[in-house]
């Protein structure tokens, strides 16, 4: 039974990763077509504007969004990956 659970979890992880990748490709493409970086703002991707109105507007939001994405990346890189 544990093998089946692992296969289900692997399939779920890959489905989520594929969906997120397609979503990012669409957002980046739309951002390029519209010449507006707001579409690739991390807060916009998470729909945080639903909780915090106008969080995605302004240059400070773009900078904080980019810094947050890079910070999260490095947390995952250094904390959850192993040197081989």
N, C-alpha and C positions, 0 to 999 in steps of 0.2 A: 504494500500500500504506500510506503514512503517513496518508492520510485515514481508512482503515479502522481503523488503530490508535487514532487520536484519537477516533473514534466509539465504539470499544470502551471506551476509557478514560473518556469522558464518560458512557457508560451505566453503567459500574461506579461512578463517583463518585456519580451520581444515585441508584443503587440503594442504596449505602451510606448516603447522606444520608437517603433516605426511610426505610430500616430504622431508623436511629438516631433519627429524629424520632418514629416510631411507638413505639419503645422508651421514649423519654423521656415521651411522652404517657401511656403505660401506667404508668410508674413514678410520675409526678406524680399521676395519678388514684388509684393504689393508696395512695400516701402520704397523700392527702387523706382517702380512705375509712377508712384504718386510723389516722389521726391520728398518724403516726409518720414523722418526717423521715429516718429511717435509710434509707428506700427511695430517696431522692434524694441520698444521700451519694455523692460522686464515687468514693470508694474502693470502695463497695459496687457501683457501676455497673461498675467495672473488675474486680470479683471479686478484689481484692487480699487479701481475707481468706484466700484459698487459700494465699497465701505468708506473710502476716503475720496470724496469728490475733488476733482482737479489735481489729483496726485501725479497724473501723467503729463501735465502741462508745464512748460518752462525748461530752460536749459539746465537748471540745477537738477531737475528730475531725471534728465537724460544722463547726466554725469553720475548721480547717485545710483541710478539703475545699472549702468555699465560697471561701476565699482562693485556693486552687490553681486552681479553675475560672475565677475572675475573672482571675487572672494569665495563665493559658493563653489566655484570650480576648484580652486586651490584647496579648500577644506576637503572636498571629496578626493582630490588627487593625493594629498599628503596623509589624510586620515584613513581612507578606506581602500587604498591600493597598496600593493606590496612590491618592494624591490625584488627583481629576479636576477 
